[in-house]
């Protein structure tokens, strides 16, 4: 059960709110034919109920469930394979039959790869349908096909991962700003997205010293196939990096991220786009008696003026401290 209240004025009674209840039953059955082959049957049922306060939302309910079957085959340590089918059952929604295939293989001691192919389905949530203001009762469920190929390379203390991917989405559910001043979910008929996720890691230990470096680059090409326009709030280029050096109980780290040009309108208006920005953080962690850690961190070292959502600038240089106790 979830309950929330919202106050326009803290000194006045609540102005809006809501409650939700979810009842879930799930069965996960595994049968092992032998050490290499197994079958997995998963059935699930859930009943959702929601109610709003001064939002125009009366009692809403929904029954939903699913049945999924999965075959796992692991003939040896160098290769494993999975294949599955799934059928969702959602009240008043026609659902497709879904599938998934996944395989991983170690070719040699320096290269391995993994392939994933699937058909996916997502139906509108209660927030998508009933949130006030902005909920859209005319939303259609979202169906997508996706494939990715993960390539993993290893040489001494270096690891490199390169993962190209492709996604085709029909009736993609996206929350977009409206002329009325609030956001509302809509279906985008056809979306095509492809790109590359990459990361290079280096880790070395010598005596009481340990250092780790990571550098990543993400390329995303995501467009509305009907208009040939880039999707809002999906940057094409993103670069990130982390560096950590540890000596006994002390650790220093630095983090950096570059975010490329990000469109905030469906017509690719440069005037309204979020300009590229680079943000860097750094910090120090001290560990005592294995269970206690004190940390300090400087965020946005270069005092960058930037935003991830238009008209909502994020903090300039700021500081934080933390105490972590493990027991």
TORGUMAR-146516 format. One record per residue (C-alpha): x, y, z; residue in three letters. Coordinates in Angstrom, 2 decimals, decimal comma, always signed. Layout:
N
<lonu east="X" north="Y" up="Z" res="ALA"/>
...
% end
This chain:
327
<lonu east="+0,00" north="+0,00" up="+0,00" res="UNK"/>
<lonu east="+1,25" north="+3,48" up="-0,94" res="UNK"/>
<lonu east="-0,12" north="+6,80" up="+0,29" res="UNK"/>
<lonu east="+1,02" north="+10,34" up="-0,42" res="UNK"/>
<lonu east="-0,15" north="+13,87" up="+0,37" res="UNK"/>
<lonu east="+0,73" north="+17,15" up="-1,28" res="UNK"/>
<lonu east="+0,50" north="+20,60" up="+0,30" res="UNK"/>
<lonu east="+0,46" north="+23,76" up="-1,83" res="UNK"/>
<lonu east="+0,89" north="+25,64" up="+1,45" res="UNK"/>
<lonu east="+2,43" north="+23,83" up="+4,42" res="UNK"/>
<lonu east="+0,27" north="+25,82" up="+6,81" res="UNK"/>
<lonu east="-2,95" north="+24,77" up="+5,06" res="UNK"/>
<lonu east="-4,71" north="+21,39" up="+4,73" res="UNK"/>
<lonu east="-3,45" north="+19,07" up="+2,01" res="UNK"/>
<lonu east="-4,39" north="+20,18" up="-1,51" res="UNK"/>
<lonu east="-4,08" north="+16,80" up="-3,23" res="UNK"/>
<lonu east="-2,93" north="+13,25" up="-2,67" res="UNK"/>
<lonu east="-3,64" north="+9,64" up="-3,43" res="UNK"/>
<lonu east="-3,41" north="+6,03" up="-2,35" res="UNK"/>
<lonu east="-2,67" north="+2,79" up="-4,11" res="UNK"/>
<lonu east="-2,91" north="-0,90" up="-3,28" res="UNK"/>
<lonu east="-1,28" north="-3,80" up="-5,09" res="UNK"/>
<lonu east="-1,90" north="-7,51" up="-4,52" res="UNK"/>
<lonu east="+0,64" north="-9,86" up="-6,07" res="UNK"/>
<lonu east="+0,83" north="-13,64" up="-6,47" res="UNK"/>
<lonu east="+3,80" north="-15,23" up="-8,22" res="UNK"/>
<lonu east="+5,00" north="-18,77" up="-8,87" res="UNK"/>
<lonu east="+8,52" north="-19,58" up="-10,06" res="UNK"/>
<lonu east="+9,02" north="-23,25" up="-10,96" res="UNK"/>
<lonu east="+12,39" north="-24,69" up="-12,01" res="UNK"/>
<lonu east="+12,95" north="-28,19" up="-13,35" res="UNK"/>
<lonu east="+16,48" north="-29,45" up="-13,99" res="UNK"/>
<lonu east="+16,73" north="-32,19" up="-16,61" res="UNK"/>
<lonu east="+20,46" north="-32,48" up="-15,82" res="UNK"/>
<lonu east="+23,41" north="-30,23" up="-14,94" res="UNK"/>
<lonu east="+23,29" north="-28,60" up="-18,36" res="UNK"/>
<lonu east="+19,59" north="-28,19" up="-19,19" res="UNK"/>
<lonu east="+16,80" north="-26,59" up="-17,16" res="UNK"/>
<lonu east="+13,24" north="-25,37" up="-17,68" res="UNK"/>
<lonu east="+11,73" north="-22,39" up="-15,86" res="UNK"/>
<lonu east="+7,98" north="-21,63" up="-15,68" res="UNK"/>
<lonu east="+6,91" north="-18,30" up="-14,18" res="UNK"/>
<lonu east="+3,27" north="-17,30" up="-13,60" res="UNK"/>
<lonu east="+2,19" north="-14,03" up="-12,07" res="UNK"/>
<lonu east="-1,04" north="-12,25" up="-11,16" res="UNK"/>
<lonu east="-1,52" north="-8,81" up="-9,69" res="UNK"/>
<lonu east="-4,47" north="-6,62" up="-8,86" res="UNK"/>
<lonu east="-3,93" north="-2,84" up="-8,68" res="UNK"/>
<lonu east="-6,21" north="-0,28" up="-7,11" res="UNK"/>
<lonu east="-5,81" north="+3,48" up="-6,90" res="UNK"/>
<lonu east="-7,68" north="+6,52" up="-5,66" res="UNK"/>
<lonu east="-6,98" north="+10,25" up="-5,87" res="UNK"/>
<lonu east="-7,85" north="+13,10" up="-3,55" res="UNK"/>
<lonu east="-9,20" north="+16,32" up="-5,15" res="UNK"/>
<lonu east="-7,75" north="+15,25" up="-8,49" res="UNK"/>
<lonu east="-10,87" north="+14,04" up="-10,27" res="UNK"/>
<lonu east="-9,70" north="+10,43" up="-9,95" res="UNK"/>
<lonu east="-12,24" north="+8,03" up="-8,48" res="UNK"/>
<lonu east="-11,50" north="+4,40" up="-7,60" res="UNK"/>
<lonu east="-9,66" north="+2,69" up="-10,47" res="UNK"/>
<lonu east="-8,72" north="-0,98" up="-10,61" res="UNK"/>
<lonu east="-6,90" north="-3,31" up="-12,98" res="UNK"/>
<lonu east="-6,30" north="-7,05" up="-13,21" res="UNK"/>
<lonu east="-3,13" north="-8,23" up="-14,93" res="UNK"/>
<lonu east="-1,03" north="-11,35" up="-15,15" res="UNK"/>
<lonu east="+1,50" north="-13,22" up="-17,24" res="UNK"/>
<lonu east="+2,81" north="-16,68" up="-18,10" res="UNK"/>
<lonu east="+6,43" north="-17,18" up="-19,17" res="UNK"/>
<lonu east="+8,54" north="-20,21" up="-20,07" res="UNK"/>
<lonu east="+12,34" north="-20,25" up="-20,26" res="UNK"/>
<lonu east="+14,83" north="-22,89" up="-21,41" res="UNK"/>
<lonu east="+18,44" north="-22,66" up="-20,15" res="UNK"/>
<lonu east="+21,27" north="-24,64" up="-21,70" res="UNK"/>
<lonu east="+24,80" north="-24,52" up="-20,28" res="UNK"/>
<lonu east="+26,86" north="-27,28" up="-21,93" res="UNK"/>
<lonu east="+30,18" north="-25,91" up="-20,61" res="UNK"/>
<lonu east="+31,80" north="-22,89" up="-18,97" res="UNK"/>
<lonu east="+32,50" north="-21,28" up="-22,34" res="UNK"/>
<lonu east="+28,92" north="-21,21" up="-23,64" res="UNK"/>
<lonu east="+25,39" north="-20,71" up="-22,32" res="UNK"/>
<lonu east="+22,07" north="-20,11" up="-24,04" res="UNK"/>
<lonu east="+18,56" north="-19,04" up="-22,98" res="UNK"/>
<lonu east="+15,30" north="-18,86" up="-24,93" res="UNK"/>
<lonu east="+11,89" north="-17,84" up="-23,64" res="UNK"/>
<lonu east="+8,32" north="-16,96" up="-24,52" res="UNK"/>
<lonu east="+5,88" north="-14,84" up="-22,54" res="UNK"/>
<lonu east="+2,22" north="-13,88" up="-22,71" res="UNK"/>
<lonu east="+0,76" north="-10,98" up="-20,74" res="UNK"/>
<lonu east="-2,91" north="-10,72" up="-19,81" res="UNK"/>
<lonu east="-4,08" north="-7,18" up="-19,04" res="UNK"/>
<lonu east="-7,66" north="-6,10" up="-18,49" res="UNK"/>
<lonu east="-9,12" north="-4,38" up="-21,58" res="UNK"/>
<lonu east="-5,78" north="-4,50" up="-23,45" res="UNK"/>
<lonu east="-4,85" north="-6,83" up="-26,32" res="UNK"/>
<lonu east="-1,37" north="-8,23" up="-25,66" res="UNK"/>
<lonu east="+1,10" north="-9,92" up="-28,04" res="UNK"/>
<lonu east="+3,20" north="-13,05" up="-27,54" res="UNK"/>
<lonu east="+6,73" north="-12,07" up="-26,55" res="UNK"/>
<lonu east="+10,05" north="-13,86" up="-27,06" res="UNK"/>
<lonu east="+13,65" north="-13,57" up="-25,98" res="UNK"/>
<lonu east="+16,95" north="-15,18" up="-26,98" res="UNK"/>
<lonu east="+20,22" north="-14,75" up="-25,15" res="UNK"/>
<lonu east="+23,60" north="-16,38" up="-25,59" res="UNK"/>
<lonu east="+27,12" north="-15,89" up="-24,26" res="UNK"/>
<lonu east="+30,33" north="-17,44" up="-25,53" res="UNK"/>
<lonu east="+33,99" north="-17,23" up="-24,54" res="UNK"/>
<lonu east="+36,02" north="-17,53" up="-27,73" res="UNK"/>
<lonu east="+39,41" north="-17,46" up="-26,02" res="UNK"/>
<lonu east="+41,07" north="-15,99" up="-22,94" res="UNK"/>
<lonu east="+40,90" north="-12,42" up="-24,28" res="UNK"/>
<lonu east="+37,56" north="-12,22" up="-26,13" res="UNK"/>
<lonu east="+33,97" north="-13,15" up="-25,34" res="UNK"/>
<lonu east="+30,63" north="-11,96" up="-26,66" res="UNK"/>
<lonu east="+26,95" north="-12,00" up="-25,78" res="UNK"/>
<lonu east="+23,91" north="-11,65" up="-28,03" res="UNK"/>
<lonu east="+20,43" north="-10,60" up="-26,84" res="UNK"/>
<lonu east="+17,31" north="-10,44" up="-29,03" res="UNK"/>
<lonu east="+13,79" north="-9,85" up="-27,72" res="UNK"/>
<lonu east="+10,29" north="-8,56" up="-28,31" res="UNK"/>
<lonu east="+9,05" north="-6,39" up="-25,44" res="UNK"/>
<lonu east="+5,71" north="-5,01" up="-24,29" res="UNK"/>
<lonu east="+4,74" north="-2,23" up="-21,87" res="UNK"/>
<lonu east="+1,21" north="-1,17" up="-21,06" res="UNK"/>
<lonu east="+0,33" north="+2,29" up="-19,63" res="UNK"/>
<lonu east="+0,76" north="+2,70" up="-15,89" res="UNK"/>
<lonu east="-1,85" north="+4,29" up="-13,63" res="UNK"/>
<lonu east="+0,24" north="+7,49" up="-13,67" res="UNK"/>
<lonu east="+0,24" north="+7,47" up="-17,49" res="UNK"/>
<lonu east="-3,53" north="+7,13" up="-17,56" res="UNK"/>
<lonu east="-4,84" north="+9,04" up="-14,56" res="UNK"/>
<lonu east="-2,24" north="+11,57" up="-13,33" res="UNK"/>
<lonu east="-3,82" north="+14,99" up="-12,96" res="UNK"/>
<lonu east="-3,20" north="+17,14" up="-14,79" res="UNK"/>
<lonu east="-1,84" north="+15,36" up="-17,83" res="UNK"/>
<lonu east="-3,06" north="+11,74" up="-17,72" res="UNK"/>
<lonu east="-4,06" north="+10,29" up="-21,08" res="UNK"/>
<lonu east="-6,79" north="+7,63" up="-21,16" res="UNK"/>
<lonu east="-6,30" north="+7,11" up="-24,91" res="UNK"/>
<lonu east="-2,76" north="+5,70" up="-24,62" res="UNK"/>
<lonu east="-1,92" north="+2,52" up="-26,51" res="UNK"/>
<lonu east="+0,52" north="-0,09" up="-25,17" res="UNK"/>
<lonu east="+4,11" north="+0,08" up="-26,32" res="UNK"/>
<lonu east="+5,70" north="-2,75" up="-28,33" res="UNK"/>
<lonu east="+9,40" north="-2,94" up="-29,19" res="UNK"/>
<lonu east="+11,96" north="-5,22" up="-30,83" res="UNK"/>
<lonu east="+15,56" north="-4,96" up="-29,73" res="UNK"/>
<lonu east="+18,91" north="-6,60" up="-30,36" res="UNK"/>
<lonu east="+22,36" north="-6,01" up="-28,89" res="UNK"/>
<lonu east="+25,78" north="-7,59" up="-29,25" res="UNK"/>
<lonu east="+28,15" north="-7,23" up="-26,32" res="UNK"/>
<lonu east="+31,85" north="-7,63" up="-27,15" res="UNK"/>
<lonu east="+34,26" north="-8,05" up="-24,23" res="UNK"/>
<lonu east="+38,03" north="-7,80" up="-24,62" res="UNK"/>
<lonu east="+40,63" north="-8,38" up="-21,91" res="UNK"/>
<lonu east="+44,39" north="-7,81" up="-21,96" res="UNK"/>
<lonu east="+46,36" north="-7,92" up="-18,74" res="UNK"/>
<lonu east="+44,89" north="-5,17" up="-16,51" res="UNK"/>
<lonu east="+42,68" north="-3,70" up="-19,26" res="UNK"/>
<lonu east="+39,06" north="-4,54" up="-20,07" res="UNK"/>
<lonu east="+37,11" north="-3,15" up="-23,01" res="UNK"/>
<lonu east="+33,38" north="-3,53" up="-23,64" res="UNK"/>
<lonu east="+31,75" north="-2,53" up="-26,94" res="UNK"/>
<lonu east="+27,98" north="-3,03" up="-27,25" res="UNK"/>
<lonu east="+26,15" north="-1,92" up="-30,41" res="UNK"/>
<lonu east="+22,35" north="-2,10" up="-30,20" res="UNK"/>
<lonu east="+19,20" north="-1,53" up="-32,24" res="UNK"/>
<lonu east="+15,64" north="-0,88" up="-31,01" res="UNK"/>
<lonu east="+12,43" north="-0,48" up="-33,01" res="UNK"/>
<lonu east="+9,48" north="+0,83" up="-30,99" res="UNK"/>
<lonu east="+5,81" north="+1,13" up="-31,92" res="UNK"/>
<lonu east="+3,53" north="+3,47" up="-29,93" res="UNK"/>
<lonu east="+6,35" north="+4,58" up="-27,63" res="UNK"/>
<lonu east="+4,94" north="+6,21" up="-24,46" res="UNK"/>
<lonu east="+6,65" north="+9,56" up="-23,79" res="UNK"/>
<lonu east="+5,84" north="+12,39" up="-21,41" res="UNK"/>
<lonu east="+6,11" north="+15,68" up="-23,31" res="UNK"/>
<lonu east="+5,44" north="+19,31" up="-22,35" res="UNK"/>
<lonu east="+2,11" north="+20,75" up="-23,52" res="UNK"/>
<lonu east="+0,99" north="+24,29" up="-24,38" res="UNK"/>
<lonu east="-1,03" north="+24,27" up="-21,14" res="UNK"/>
<lonu east="+2,14" north="+24,34" up="-19,04" res="UNK"/>
<lonu east="+2,18" north="+20,74" up="-17,83" res="UNK"/>
<lonu east="+3,56" north="+17,46" up="-19,16" res="UNK"/>
<lonu east="+1,38" north="+14,70" up="-20,62" res="UNK"/>
<lonu east="+2,10" north="+11,18" up="-21,99" res="UNK"/>
<lonu east="+1,57" north="+10,56" up="-25,70" res="UNK"/>
<lonu east="+2,22" north="+7,73" up="-28,14" res="UNK"/>
<lonu east="+4,93" north="+8,21" up="-30,73" res="UNK"/>
<lonu east="+3,93" north="+5,93" up="-33,60" res="UNK"/>
<lonu east="+7,34" north="+4,70" up="-34,75" res="UNK"/>
<lonu east="+10,70" north="+5,20" up="-33,06" res="UNK"/>
<lonu east="+14,02" north="+3,87" up="-34,29" res="UNK"/>
<lonu east="+17,00" north="+3,90" up="-31,99" res="UNK"/>
<lonu east="+20,50" north="+2,55" up="-32,43" res="UNK"/>
<lonu east="+23,87" north="+3,29" up="-30,96" res="UNK"/>
<lonu east="+26,97" north="+2,11" up="-29,18" res="UNK"/>
<lonu east="+27,85" north="+1,78" up="-25,51" res="UNK"/>
<lonu east="+31,54" north="+1,45" up="-24,76" res="UNK"/>
<lonu east="+33,72" north="+1,38" up="-21,66" res="UNK"/>
<lonu east="+37,44" north="+0,90" up="-21,04" res="UNK"/>
<lonu east="+38,59" north="-0,16" up="-17,55" res="UNK"/>
<lonu east="+42,05" north="-0,41" up="-16,02" res="UNK"/>
<lonu east="+42,71" north="-1,78" up="-12,54" res="UNK"/>
<lonu east="+46,05" north="-2,38" up="-10,86" res="UNK"/>
<lonu east="+47,11" north="-3,45" up="-7,38" res="UNK"/>
<lonu east="+50,65" north="-3,15" up="-6,06" res="UNK"/>
<lonu east="+51,37" north="-3,54" up="-2,38" res="UNK"/>
<lonu east="+49,04" north="-1,34" up="-0,35" res="UNK"/>
<lonu east="+48,16" north="+0,67" up="-3,45" res="UNK"/>
<lonu east="+45,18" north="+0,20" up="-5,72" res="UNK"/>
<lonu east="+44,18" north="+2,27" up="-8,70" res="UNK"/>
<lonu east="+41,23" north="+2,02" up="-11,05" res="UNK"/>
<lonu east="+40,44" north="+4,03" up="-14,17" res="UNK"/>
<lonu east="+37,26" north="+3,93" up="-16,29" res="UNK"/>
<lonu east="+36,44" north="+5,80" up="-19,47" res="UNK"/>
<lonu east="+33,20" north="+5,44" up="-21,39" res="UNK"/>
<lonu east="+31,48" north="+6,77" up="-24,48" res="UNK"/>
<lonu east="+27,80" north="+6,41" up="-25,42" res="UNK"/>
<lonu east="+26,44" north="+7,21" up="-28,88" res="UNK"/>
<lonu east="+22,65" north="+7,29" up="-29,25" res="UNK"/>
<lonu east="+20,76" north="+7,89" up="-32,48" res="UNK"/>
<lonu east="+17,08" north="+7,96" up="-31,53" res="UNK"/>
<lonu east="+14,51" north="+9,40" up="-33,95" res="UNK"/>
<lonu east="+10,80" north="+9,60" up="-34,61" res="UNK"/>
<lonu east="+10,71" north="+7,52" up="-37,78" res="UNK"/>
<lonu east="+7,62" north="+9,34" up="-39,09" res="UNK"/>
<lonu east="+9,12" north="+12,85" up="-38,86" res="UNK"/>
<lonu east="+12,84" north="+12,00" up="-39,03" res="UNK"/>
<lonu east="+13,38" north="+14,25" up="-35,98" res="UNK"/>
<lonu east="+15,50" north="+13,40" up="-32,95" res="UNK"/>
<lonu east="+13,66" north="+12,55" up="-29,75" res="UNK"/>
<lonu east="+13,59" north="+15,14" up="-27,00" res="UNK"/>
<lonu east="+16,02" north="+14,83" up="-24,09" res="UNK"/>
<lonu east="+18,12" north="+12,12" up="-25,73" res="UNK"/>
<lonu east="+21,69" north="+13,42" up="-26,28" res="UNK"/>
<lonu east="+23,60" north="+11,86" up="-29,15" res="UNK"/>
<lonu east="+26,95" north="+11,92" up="-27,37" res="UNK"/>
<lonu east="+27,92" north="+11,29" up="-23,78" res="UNK"/>
<lonu east="+31,41" north="+10,75" up="-22,33" res="UNK"/>
<lonu east="+32,13" north="+9,79" up="-18,73" res="UNK"/>
<lonu east="+35,19" north="+8,89" up="-16,71" res="UNK"/>
<lonu east="+36,22" north="+7,88" up="-13,20" res="UNK"/>
<lonu east="+39,63" north="+7,63" up="-11,54" res="UNK"/>
<lonu east="+40,29" north="+6,18" up="-8,08" res="UNK"/>
<lonu east="+43,48" north="+5,80" up="-6,09" res="UNK"/>
<lonu east="+43,52" north="+3,98" up="-2,76" res="UNK"/>
<lonu east="+46,32" north="+3,62" up="-0,24" res="UNK"/>
<lonu east="+45,46" north="+1,56" up="+2,79" res="UNK"/>
<lonu east="+42,52" north="+3,32" up="+4,51" res="UNK"/>
<lonu east="+42,46" north="+6,44" up="+2,28" res="UNK"/>
<lonu east="+40,84" north="+6,78" up="-1,12" res="UNK"/>
<lonu east="+40,65" north="+9,74" up="-3,45" res="UNK"/>
<lonu east="+38,49" north="+9,84" up="-6,56" res="UNK"/>
<lonu east="+37,53" north="+12,10" up="-9,43" res="UNK"/>
<lonu east="+34,51" north="+11,85" up="-11,74" res="UNK"/>
<lonu east="+33,74" north="+13,65" up="-14,97" res="UNK"/>
<lonu east="+30,90" north="+13,67" up="-17,51" res="UNK"/>
<lonu east="+30,42" north="+15,41" up="-20,84" res="UNK"/>
<lonu east="+26,86" north="+15,64" up="-22,18" res="UNK"/>
<lonu east="+26,36" north="+16,64" up="-25,80" res="UNK"/>
<lonu east="+23,71" north="+18,86" up="-27,36" res="UNK"/>
<lonu east="+20,22" north="+17,82" up="-26,24" res="UNK"/>
<lonu east="+17,05" north="+18,85" up="-28,07" res="UNK"/>
<lonu east="+14,09" north="+19,81" up="-25,88" res="UNK"/>
<lonu east="+11,53" north="+20,28" up="-28,66" res="UNK"/>
<lonu east="+10,19" north="+17,84" up="-31,25" res="UNK"/>
<lonu east="+11,28" north="+20,11" up="-34,16" res="UNK"/>
<lonu east="+14,99" north="+20,23" up="-33,19" res="UNK"/>
<lonu east="+14,96" north="+23,97" up="-32,40" res="UNK"/>
<lonu east="+18,54" north="+24,93" up="-31,50" res="UNK"/>
<lonu east="+17,37" north="+28,01" up="-29,59" res="UNK"/>
<lonu east="+15,60" north="+25,80" up="-27,04" res="UNK"/>
<lonu east="+18,19" north="+22,99" up="-26,95" res="UNK"/>
<lonu east="+20,32" north="+22,29" up="-23,87" res="UNK"/>
<lonu east="+23,88" north="+23,24" up="-24,73" res="UNK"/>
<lonu east="+26,73" north="+20,75" up="-24,18" res="UNK"/>
<lonu east="+28,23" north="+20,80" up="-20,70" res="UNK"/>
<lonu east="+31,03" north="+19,19" up="-18,71" res="UNK"/>
<lonu east="+30,76" north="+18,51" up="-14,97" res="UNK"/>
<lonu east="+33,49" north="+17,20" up="-12,69" res="UNK"/>
<lonu east="+33,36" north="+15,99" up="-9,07" res="UNK"/>
<lonu east="+36,12" north="+14,90" up="-6,66" res="UNK"/>
<lonu east="+36,22" north="+13,47" up="-3,18" res="UNK"/>
<lonu east="+38,05" north="+11,71" up="-0,37" res="UNK"/>
<lonu east="+36,99" north="+8,65" up="+1,66" res="UNK"/>
<lonu east="+38,65" north="+7,48" up="+4,88" res="UNK"/>
<lonu east="+37,90" north="+4,03" up="+6,31" res="UNK"/>
<lonu east="+38,42" north="+3,20" up="+9,99" res="UNK"/>
<lonu east="+38,14" north="-0,18" up="+11,73" res="UNK"/>
<lonu east="+36,77" north="-1,65" up="+8,46" res="UNK"/>
<lonu east="+33,17" north="-0,68" up="+9,32" res="UNK"/>
<lonu east="+33,33" north="+3,12" up="+9,44" res="UNK"/>
<lonu east="+33,83" north="+5,42" up="+6,49" res="UNK"/>
<lonu east="+33,95" north="+9,23" up="+6,44" res="UNK"/>
<lonu east="+33,71" north="+10,97" up="+3,10" res="UNK"/>
<lonu east="+33,79" north="+14,49" up="+1,70" res="UNK"/>
<lonu east="+32,97" north="+15,47" up="-1,86" res="UNK"/>
<lonu east="+33,11" north="+18,57" up="-4,04" res="UNK"/>
<lonu east="+30,44" north="+18,55" up="-6,75" res="UNK"/>
<lonu east="+30,68" north="+20,62" up="-9,94" res="UNK"/>
<lonu east="+34,28" north="+21,68" up="-9,29" res="UNK"/>
<lonu east="+34,41" north="+24,13" up="-12,20" res="UNK"/>
<lonu east="+31,20" north="+25,91" up="-11,18" res="UNK"/>
<lonu east="+29,50" north="+24,97" up="-14,45" res="UNK"/>
<lonu east="+26,10" north="+26,51" up="-15,21" res="UNK"/>
<lonu east="+24,05" north="+23,71" up="-16,73" res="UNK"/>
<lonu east="+20,67" north="+21,99" up="-16,76" res="UNK"/>
<lonu east="+19,34" north="+18,55" up="-17,64" res="UNK"/>
<lonu east="+15,73" north="+19,78" up="-17,99" res="UNK"/>
<lonu east="+15,13" north="+23,11" up="-19,67" res="UNK"/>
<lonu east="+14,49" north="+26,05" up="-17,32" res="UNK"/>
<lonu east="+15,62" north="+24,03" up="-14,28" res="UNK"/>
<lonu east="+19,32" north="+24,83" up="-13,70" res="UNK"/>
<lonu east="+21,24" north="+22,51" up="-11,40" res="UNK"/>
<lonu east="+23,44" north="+23,64" up="-8,47" res="UNK"/>
<lonu east="+26,80" north="+25,29" up="-9,07" res="UNK"/>
<lonu east="+29,78" north="+24,24" up="-6,97" res="UNK"/>
<lonu east="+28,55" north="+22,50" up="-3,81" res="UNK"/>
<lonu east="+29,92" north="+20,30" up="-1,04" res="UNK"/>
<lonu east="+28,75" north="+17,20" up="+0,78" res="UNK"/>
<lonu east="+29,92" north="+14,99" up="+3,63" res="UNK"/>
<lonu east="+28,82" north="+11,54" up="+4,69" res="UNK"/>
<lonu east="+29,34" north="+8,92" up="+7,37" res="UNK"/>
<lonu east="+28,85" north="+5,27" up="+6,44" res="UNK"/>
<lonu east="+28,59" north="+2,56" up="+9,10" res="UNK"/>
<lonu east="+28,49" north="-1,11" up="+8,13" res="UNK"/>
<lonu east="+27,26" north="-3,59" up="+10,74" res="UNK"/>
% end
